[in-house]
Structure formats: structure tokens, C-alpha cells
Amino acid sequence: MIAPSCCPYTGLSGLICPRHTHHSEILHIVIITLICAIYTLYVVFVLIWLHLSSIVINSVSRSTYGVSL
């Protein structure tokens, strides 16, 4: 008798697709992971942008007003 599996061609049914989970549960986990990754990239982009803009603003103000370190 052949045991039913959700990934019949790989032979890794217990590793890739746990036996007691539904495909909708796995899909929710994938969607939440993607949302978190996109949000993390957005936060990193904003932090880098703020850092670079502060460097540009400080360098312009130093050269305009003649302030040296």
C-alpha cells in the first residue's frame, strides 16, 4: 500500500510538507514571511536614506558657512 503524501514526487513528504498541515496554512506562513521581508527591506532603505541625507546636509552646511572640524 502506498502512503498518501502531499509531495509525491520528492519522497520528502514529512520534511517539506508536514503531514498534519493544510496547504492554506503553509501559504499563510509564506505570505507572512514575504511581508516581513519586504517591510525589513523598506526599513533598511529608509534608514540608509536618512543617513545619507544627513551626511549631505551636514557637508553642505559646513562648506557654506566655513565650519571646519
NORQUISUL-V412598 format. One record per helix or strand of 2 or more residues. SS is the DSSP state (helix for helix, strand for strand). FROM is the first residue (numbers start at 1). LEN is the number of residues. Records with the same first field share a line. If there is no record, write none. Layout:
SS = FROM-LEN + FROM-LEN
This chain:
helix = 13-4 + 23-43
